[in-house]
Amino acid sequence: MFDHRFQPASALLLDSQSSMRYNTRVALLNIGFGEVEAVSNHSEFMERLEKKHFDLIVGDSRSVGEDTCDLIKQIRHNAIGHNPFVNVIVTLWDASPDVVHSTIDSGTDDLIIRPMSNAHLRDRVSGLVAARKPFIVTSDYIGPERRQIVRGMSRVSQMVVPNSLQAKVENKPELDATPENIKHALQAVNDRKVTIYTELFLHHSSRILSLGADPSKLQERQELIKDMLSMNEDLEHRILGSEFNHVAAFCDALRDLLRRLLTSNEDLKEQEQELLMQIPFAIHKACKELRQSADLAFDIQDLTSILKTASQ
């Protein structure tokens, strides 16, 4: 049934199969969408996404070219497009557990197993308007809370993100994905990423120290170090140019230390052990205090002494 409330809303459809692309586009128009743009490949998809704002994305997993799930991840991490919180539905022809889990981990709002009926698509779209799942943020995931297991965190708080589809269908402009609303939501994502990274630094550093130079644990030690290096790089990118900017010096010290440890198969020296505990703690302390309260005392001298030791 055609729903006039969807007239202000727009959708972007990605499907390499012409017949399926046509049928899905017609189905979205029949739901009531005022504008539905359909493309057949990833380059066209990214071009449209950079030029315009859409309220819904429907992407088929069999589309030719770059992995559709990887594109969704890039959207969620604000690497492409203008709205990392856009509603997304992925359609699948393969319902095997690996494919389903990979799709969920991309950050999609929903997935539909093909072949699908128009009524099925309408129900899922309506669900994004009436009961969209809140988002969560972890070290490697940004998206709706669909995953059964969240790696690396025992507790994950939820956040309500801008929903331009709901805003237009229900005439609630306060929910729209305006630049200001997106900015506020991205700041919340950034703060949570910083919190997660600094907590995981403490966890990983303790684990590395407990592994020692046990040959059977060397691979695990190296994986933990690589994970810390990756998180440290992203953390530094997030704090540069912000009120956390001075913490970048600690990130530099941690990066240099981790790179040295990555190339070593020996047990950590006493100074390396001390630095592996002190630097993550310094980062955790600095970020937590600056974020939560400007009134908390911040003894930069204590933290600076760590950097002096690290450079020796």
Steps between C-alpha positions, in 0.01 A plus 500: 500500500631842401582714804506873425707566812805357318480757219768732647740205543768383258675167449816380328492148360806292409445179304700364208209286373285717274174311558543496878603864496187593309270296724646640821483856370133454409434349843655804673301739281184305583576539869485872438860619464505821300844431354680171438834500320626162383858416404668181383856528637700633790662790317158640406381436853785697656461780248130544587573473872756779484270730304168455681341415833277194521268377772530131416758279333412156367802304381518148361789286618558353150576837342807492278818670618601595851343308786165655589555434871829687483318798351254497789789495746653801325170684527468422871857615567431825313753420227253547213177692463358777715298306756655204685164437668293450184252210509642195321346172387713228337337225291657154494472197274731296721365439852800305629611598855831653385330726248227604743751576777721696261200704390394573856856603590498757219262719700189454286166573665331196353548216255251321279546156350405485133271431330294758688143619461398864474310460826815374670699801384219735608495347850875538542499860379210581732697347786785746442248779547314365801763300688852549374758336726730735694867511401798372693869576461785255563863490395411350161128565453259790457138414434172368640519263793444186298810300595461232766859535615680832517872436487718669759230656718288348775257792509410719205275803535249582230448826315211630293629638170341734244234329290410707196253235379298516820532879508340535157238225525378605845566872447745523790771739380680479835602142406636595157860439393585870490868598497465609862335175613759293313779705657366436851455128433851470354640672807327240716648225283843659527480525879398137530778389268752689714362337814509151348853536366641627829333217691624238256852642519503415871356153437738416213811629674426286807443198281826554308694518825338179625601314181868574544729330247316168490560375140154342490347841582711706260234521231240618751742761629565630149129514421435703815781739406363538146154565641639768730690661212184515291294648783776744586511628143126558495506660844768746394298586190193570716673725752715710265369854485271448800527579871681165527770614260786487753422129564640431151848514652414198716358323195832560322690351791270198512535446124881503520497257791258259333699499177812399690314225682346369179840416355625328815455136601660550839350575837439868569774690675419658833476849350276373217272332750473821698425709190243250374304560817568871551429637153155335456412612852609855419284504184204357690534753780544800272206418271265410782567813703484740207180348367303461820583817687705812436518553876703186571866559571727396215863468601672522163839488668447141617401389151780691330756311707380179337584637157847599617560144616362358175740705291807387689 
